[in-house]
Amino acid sequence: MTLPLPTRRILPLLALVVLTGTAVAALWQDEPPLPVLRDTPDDADPRQHLLETIYGEILYPAAAREVKRSGVYYLALPIDSSGAVTVVQALAAFPEYAVPLELVIIGYQNDHDMPVPERSGDPGDTALTEETLRIGRSLSDIGFLPKDEGGRRLPDTLYLSFSFSLE
């Protein structure tokens, strides 16, 4: 049985993280380039730095844990040719051409009841939406390096998919 391509990419990375506690940027060389945060150190891998920045900041909101809310939330950060985020947008779905950076956020609960089905507008849904927007605003505050192609600065968009899950 052949595993689908995304699974084949993730499994070695998960095994590497479990065995060594670190990930290797070489596993990402086939991935499309992502916008680079302005505060990325010169000797750092830009994708790794972006992931560390997001995971160092993101929280599973207590209001969402209390009502056992989980789900996938989408965010778009359009970046102008100067590297500034023009707006932080929560999306219902990604455009067909988008290649999102997929993030998984695990929250822990005290009991083992099943998560509540997704319902827009409840306190848990609102809390998870607000948390994704907060992360987007935080990244916007840091800013991005302008995308450069052949000496021309171009606009770009960072798409983020936040998968919140309770265990």
Buried (B, 14 or more C-beta within 10 A) or exposed (E): EEEEEEEEBBEEEEEBEEEEEEBBEEBBEEEEEBBBBEEBEEEBBBBBBBBEBBEEEBEBBEBBBEBBBBBBBBBBBBBBEEBEBEEBBEBEEBEEEBEBBEBEBEBEBEEEEEBBEEEEEBEBBBBBBBBBBBBBEBBBEEBBBBBEEEEEBEEBBBBBBBEBEBE
